[in-house]
Amino acid sequence: MNNRAALYAQAIRGPIVLIAIGVLFAVHQAGILPFSRTWPLLIIVFGVMKLIERWNAPPRPAHTAPPPYPPGAQGGPRP
């Protein structure tokens, strides 16, 4: 699970969604299923691609509070 895999997943999201749209329109044109019944698959494909991106993304560092400044230090509170 490295940054390269996350970038790859993000890069292929657009082409995969376009391929899914093309397949759904082809199924519609063939008379198998109307597009009005198959469009939710686009949401599913988009969601799966986002899950893959999140799964391969590098972990975020934990948010920590900045250390307190001693009185009178540069940028710290003044007495």
Phi and psi in radians as a Rosetta constraint file:
Dihedral C 1 N 2 CA 2 C 2 CIRCULARHARMONIC -2.099 0.35
Dihedral N 2 CA 2 C 2 N 3 CIRCULARHARMONIC 3.124 0.35
Dihedral C 2 N 3 CA 3 C 3 CIRCULARHARMONIC -1.159 0.35
Dihedral N 3 CA 3 C 3 N 4 CIRCULARHARMONIC -0.566 0.35
Dihedral C 3 N 4 CA 4 C 4 CIRCULARHARMONIC -1.098 0.35
Dihedral N 4 CA 4 C 4 N 5 CIRCULARHARMONIC -0.742 0.35
Dihedral C 4 N 5 CA 5 C 5 CIRCULARHARMONIC -1.138 0.35
Dihedral N 5 CA 5 C 5 N 6 CIRCULARHARMONIC -0.670 0.35
Dihedral C 5 N 6 CA 6 C 6 CIRCULARHARMONIC -1.150 0.35
Dihedral N 6 CA 6 C 6 N 7 CIRCULARHARMONIC -0.732 0.35
Dihedral C 6 N 7 CA 7 C 7 CIRCULARHARMONIC -1.150 0.35
Dihedral N 7 CA 7 C 7 N 8 CIRCULARHARMONIC -0.657 0.35
Dihedral C 7 N 8 CA 8 C 8 CIRCULARHARMONIC -1.121 0.35
Dihedral N 8 CA 8 C 8 N 9 CIRCULARHARMONIC -0.781 0.35
Dihedral C 8 N 9 CA 9 C 9 CIRCULARHARMONIC -1.078 0.35
Dihedral N 9 CA 9 C 9 N 10 CIRCULARHARMONIC -0.672 0.35
Dihedral C 9 N 10 CA 10 C 10 CIRCULARHARMONIC -1.211 0.35
Dihedral N 10 CA 10 C 10 N 11 CIRCULARHARMONIC -0.619 0.35
Dihedral C 10 N 11 CA 11 C 11 CIRCULARHARMONIC -1.238 0.35
Dihedral N 11 CA 11 C 11 N 12 CIRCULARHARMONIC -0.555 0.35
Dihedral C 11 N 12 CA 12 C 12 CIRCULARHARMONIC -1.598 0.35
Dihedral N 12 CA 12 C 12 N 13 CIRCULARHARMONIC -0.064 0.35
Dihedral C 12 N 13 CA 13 C 13 CIRCULARHARMONIC -1.033 0.35
Dihedral N 13 CA 13 C 13 N 14 CIRCULARHARMONIC -0.881 0.35
Dihedral C 13 N 14 CA 14 C 14 CIRCULARHARMONIC -1.036 0.35
Dihedral N 14 CA 14 C 14 N 15 CIRCULARHARMONIC -0.910 0.35
Dihedral C 14 N 15 CA 15 C 15 CIRCULARHARMONIC -1.052 0.35
Dihedral N 15 CA 15 C 15 N 16 CIRCULARHARMONIC -0.632 0.35
Dihedral C 15 N 16 CA 16 C 16 CIRCULARHARMONIC -1.193 0.35
Dihedral N 16 CA 16 C 16 N 17 CIRCULARHARMONIC -0.682 0.35
Dihedral C 16 N 17 CA 17 C 17 CIRCULARHARMONIC -1.138 0.35
Dihedral N 17 CA 17 C 17 N 18 CIRCULARHARMONIC -0.718 0.35
Dihedral C 17 N 18 CA 18 C 18 CIRCULARHARMONIC -1.123 0.35
Dihedral N 18 CA 18 C 18 N 19 CIRCULARHARMONIC -0.695 0.35
Dihedral C 18 N 19 CA 19 C 19 CIRCULARHARMONIC -1.113 0.35
Dihedral N 19 CA 19 C 19 N 20 CIRCULARHARMONIC -0.732 0.35
Dihedral C 19 N 20 CA 20 C 20 CIRCULARHARMONIC -1.081 0.35
Dihedral N 20 CA 20 C 20 N 21 CIRCULARHARMONIC -0.738 0.35
Dihedral C 20 N 21 CA 21 C 21 CIRCULARHARMONIC -1.072 0.35
Dihedral N 21 CA 21 C 21 N 22 CIRCULARHARMONIC -0.778 0.35
Dihedral C 21 N 22 CA 22 C 22 CIRCULARHARMONIC -1.066 0.35
Dihedral N 22 CA 22 C 22 N 23 CIRCULARHARMONIC -0.731 0.35
Dihedral C 22 N 23 CA 23 C 23 CIRCULARHARMONIC -1.142 0.35
Dihedral N 23 CA 23 C 23 N 24 CIRCULARHARMONIC -0.732 0.35
Dihedral C 23 N 24 CA 24 C 24 CIRCULARHARMONIC -1.135 0.35
Dihedral N 24 CA 24 C 24 N 25 CIRCULARHARMONIC -0.680 0.35
Dihedral C 24 N 25 CA 25 C 25 CIRCULARHARMONIC -1.188 0.35
Dihedral N 25 CA 25 C 25 N 26 CIRCULARHARMONIC -0.617 0.35
Dihedral C 25 N 26 CA 26 C 26 CIRCULARHARMONIC -1.143 0.35
Dihedral N 26 CA 26 C 26 N 27 CIRCULARHARMONIC -0.697 0.35
Dihedral C 26 N 27 CA 27 C 27 CIRCULARHARMONIC -1.126 0.35
Dihedral N 27 CA 27 C 27 N 28 CIRCULARHARMONIC -0.665 0.35
Dihedral C 27 N 28 CA 28 C 28 CIRCULARHARMONIC -1.135 0.35
Dihedral N 28 CA 28 C 28 N 29 CIRCULARHARMONIC -0.815 0.35
Dihedral C 28 N 29 CA 29 C 29 CIRCULARHARMONIC -1.132 0.35
Dihedral N 29 CA 29 C 29 N 30 CIRCULARHARMONIC -0.557 0.35
Dihedral C 29 N 30 CA 30 C 30 CIRCULARHARMONIC -1.317 0.35
Dihedral N 30 CA 30 C 30 N 31 CIRCULARHARMONIC -0.190 0.35
Dihedral C 30 N 31 CA 31 C 31 CIRCULARHARMONIC 1.436 0.35
Dihedral N 31 CA 31 C 31 N 32 CIRCULARHARMONIC 0.228 0.35
Dihedral C 31 N 32 CA 32 C 32 CIRCULARHARMONIC -1.318 0.35
Dihedral N 32 CA 32 C 32 N 33 CIRCULARHARMONIC -0.944 0.35
Dihedral C 32 N 33 CA 33 C 33 CIRCULARHARMONIC -2.458 0.35
Dihedral N 33 CA 33 C 33 N 34 CIRCULARHARMONIC 2.455 0.35
Dihedral C 33 N 34 CA 34 C 34 CIRCULARHARMONIC -1.275 0.35
Dihedral N 34 CA 34 C 34 N 35 CIRCULARHARMONIC 2.649 0.35
Dihedral C 34 N 35 CA 35 C 35 CIRCULARHARMONIC -1.054 0.35
Dihedral N 35 CA 35 C 35 N 36 CIRCULARHARMONIC -0.534 0.35
Dihedral C 35 N 36 CA 36 C 36 CIRCULARHARMONIC -1.113 0.35
Dihedral N 36 CA 36 C 36 N 37 CIRCULARHARMONIC -0.331 0.35
Dihedral C 36 N 37 CA 37 C 37 CIRCULARHARMONIC -1.705 0.35
Dihedral N 37 CA 37 C 37 N 38 CIRCULARHARMONIC -0.272 0.35
Dihedral C 37 N 38 CA 38 C 38 CIRCULARHARMONIC -1.889 0.35
Dihedral N 38 CA 38 C 38 N 39 CIRCULARHARMONIC -0.172 0.35
Dihedral C 38 N 39 CA 39 C 39 CIRCULARHARMONIC -1.078 0.35
Dihedral N 39 CA 39 C 39 N 40 CIRCULARHARMONIC -0.483 0.35
Dihedral C 39 N 40 CA 40 C 40 CIRCULARHARMONIC -1.050 0.35
Dihedral N 40 CA 40 C 40 N 41 CIRCULARHARMONIC -0.386 0.35
Dihedral C 40 N 41 CA 41 C 41 CIRCULARHARMONIC -1.073 0.35
Dihedral N 41 CA 41 C 41 N 42 CIRCULARHARMONIC -0.515 0.35
Dihedral C 41 N 42 CA 42 C 42 CIRCULARHARMONIC -1.112 0.35
Dihedral N 42 CA 42 C 42 N 43 CIRCULARHARMONIC -0.708 0.35
Dihedral C 42 N 43 CA 43 C 43 CIRCULARHARMONIC -1.147 0.35
Dihedral N 43 CA 43 C 43 N 44 CIRCULARHARMONIC -0.689 0.35
Dihedral C 43 N 44 CA 44 C 44 CIRCULARHARMONIC -1.141 0.35
Dihedral N 44 CA 44 C 44 N 45 CIRCULARHARMONIC -0.776 0.35
Dihedral C 44 N 45 CA 45 C 45 CIRCULARHARMONIC -1.075 0.35
Dihedral N 45 CA 45 C 45 N 46 CIRCULARHARMONIC -0.781 0.35
Dihedral C 45 N 46 CA 46 C 46 CIRCULARHARMONIC -1.086 0.35
Dihedral N 46 CA 46 C 46 N 47 CIRCULARHARMONIC -0.748 0.35
Dihedral C 46 N 47 CA 47 C 47 CIRCULARHARMONIC -1.128 0.35
Dihedral N 47 CA 47 C 47 N 48 CIRCULARHARMONIC -0.714 0.35
Dihedral C 47 N 48 CA 48 C 48 CIRCULARHARMONIC -1.119 0.35
Dihedral N 48 CA 48 C 48 N 49 CIRCULARHARMONIC -0.698 0.35
Dihedral C 48 N 49 CA 49 C 49 CIRCULARHARMONIC -1.127 0.35
Dihedral N 49 CA 49 C 49 N 50 CIRCULARHARMONIC -0.693 0.35
Dihedral C 49 N 50 CA 50 C 50 CIRCULARHARMONIC -1.136 0.35
Dihedral N 50 CA 50 C 50 N 51 CIRCULARHARMONIC -0.684 0.35
Dihedral C 50 N 51 CA 51 C 51 CIRCULARHARMONIC -1.086 0.35
Dihedral N 51 CA 51 C 51 N 52 CIRCULARHARMONIC -0.727 0.35
Dihedral C 51 N 52 CA 52 C 52 CIRCULARHARMONIC -1.106 0.35
Dihedral N 52 CA 52 C 52 N 53 CIRCULARHARMONIC -0.724 0.35
Dihedral C 52 N 53 CA 53 C 53 CIRCULARHARMONIC -1.057 0.35
Dihedral N 53 CA 53 C 53 N 54 CIRCULARHARMONIC -0.818 0.35
Dihedral C 53 N 54 CA 54 C 54 CIRCULARHARMONIC -1.142 0.35
Dihedral N 54 CA 54 C 54 N 55 CIRCULARHARMONIC -0.650 0.35
Dihedral C 54 N 55 CA 55 C 55 CIRCULARHARMONIC -1.153 0.35
Dihedral N 55 CA 55 C 55 N 56 CIRCULARHARMONIC -0.650 0.35
Dihedral C 55 N 56 CA 56 C 56 CIRCULARHARMONIC -1.572 0.35
Dihedral N 56 CA 56 C 56 N 57 CIRCULARHARMONIC -0.113 0.35
Dihedral C 56 N 57 CA 57 C 57 CIRCULARHARMONIC -1.222 0.35
Dihedral N 57 CA 57 C 57 N 58 CIRCULARHARMONIC 2.549 0.35
Dihedral C 57 N 58 CA 58 C 58 CIRCULARHARMONIC -1.156 0.35
Dihedral N 58 CA 58 C 58 N 59 CIRCULARHARMONIC 2.573 0.35
Dihedral C 58 N 59 CA 59 C 59 CIRCULARHARMONIC -1.145 0.35
Dihedral N 59 CA 59 C 59 N 60 CIRCULARHARMONIC 2.518 0.35
Dihedral C 59 N 60 CA 60 C 60 CIRCULARHARMONIC -1.384 0.35
Dihedral N 60 CA 60 C 60 N 61 CIRCULARHARMONIC 2.499 0.35
Dihedral C 60 N 61 CA 61 C 61 CIRCULARHARMONIC -1.199 0.35
Dihedral N 61 CA 61 C 61 N 62 CIRCULARHARMONIC 2.583 0.35
Dihedral C 61 N 62 CA 62 C 62 CIRCULARHARMONIC -1.162 0.35
Dihedral N 62 CA 62 C 62 N 63 CIRCULARHARMONIC 2.441 0.35
Dihedral C 62 N 63 CA 63 C 63 CIRCULARHARMONIC -1.376 0.35
Dihedral N 63 CA 63 C 63 N 64 CIRCULARHARMONIC 2.182 0.35
Dihedral C 63 N 64 CA 64 C 64 CIRCULARHARMONIC -2.123 0.35
Dihedral N 64 CA 64 C 64 N 65 CIRCULARHARMONIC 2.600 0.35
Dihedral C 64 N 65 CA 65 C 65 CIRCULARHARMONIC -1.278 0.35
Dihedral N 65 CA 65 C 65 N 66 CIRCULARHARMONIC 2.543 0.35
Dihedral C 65 N 66 CA 66 C 66 CIRCULARHARMONIC -1.151 0.35
Dihedral N 66 CA 66 C 66 N 67 CIRCULARHARMONIC 2.645 0.35
Dihedral C 66 N 67 CA 67 C 67 CIRCULARHARMONIC -1.181 0.35
Dihedral N 67 CA 67 C 67 N 68 CIRCULARHARMONIC 2.566 0.35
Dihedral C 67 N 68 CA 68 C 68 CIRCULARHARMONIC -1.224 0.35
Dihedral N 68 CA 68 C 68 N 69 CIRCULARHARMONIC 2.561 0.35
Dihedral C 68 N 69 CA 69 C 69 CIRCULARHARMONIC -1.598 0.35
Dihedral N 69 CA 69 C 69 N 70 CIRCULARHARMONIC 2.484 0.35
Dihedral C 69 N 70 CA 70 C 70 CIRCULARHARMONIC -1.220 0.35
Dihedral N 70 CA 70 C 70 N 71 CIRCULARHARMONIC 2.644 0.35
Dihedral C 70 N 71 CA 71 C 71 CIRCULARHARMONIC -0.973 0.35
Dihedral N 71 CA 71 C 71 N 72 CIRCULARHARMONIC 2.332 0.35
Dihedral C 71 N 72 CA 72 C 72 CIRCULARHARMONIC 1.506 0.35
Dihedral N 72 CA 72 C 72 N 73 CIRCULARHARMONIC -0.070 0.35
Dihedral C 72 N 73 CA 73 C 73 CIRCULARHARMONIC -1.281 0.35
Dihedral N 73 CA 73 C 73 N 74 CIRCULARHARMONIC 2.746 0.35
Dihedral C 73 N 74 CA 74 C 74 CIRCULARHARMONIC -1.018 0.35
Dihedral N 74 CA 74 C 74 N 75 CIRCULARHARMONIC 2.122 0.35
Dihedral C 74 N 75 CA 75 C 75 CIRCULARHARMONIC 1.477 0.35
Dihedral N 75 CA 75 C 75 N 76 CIRCULARHARMONIC -0.102 0.35
Dihedral C 75 N 76 CA 76 C 76 CIRCULARHARMONIC -1.618 0.35
Dihedral N 76 CA 76 C 76 N 77 CIRCULARHARMONIC 3.096 0.35
Dihedral C 76 N 77 CA 77 C 77 CIRCULARHARMONIC -1.214 0.35
Dihedral N 77 CA 77 C 77 N 78 CIRCULARHARMONIC 2.548 0.35
Dihedral C 77 N 78 CA 78 C 78 CIRCULARHARMONIC -1.727 0.35
Dihedral N 78 CA 78 C 78 N 79 CIRCULARHARMONIC 2.472 0.35
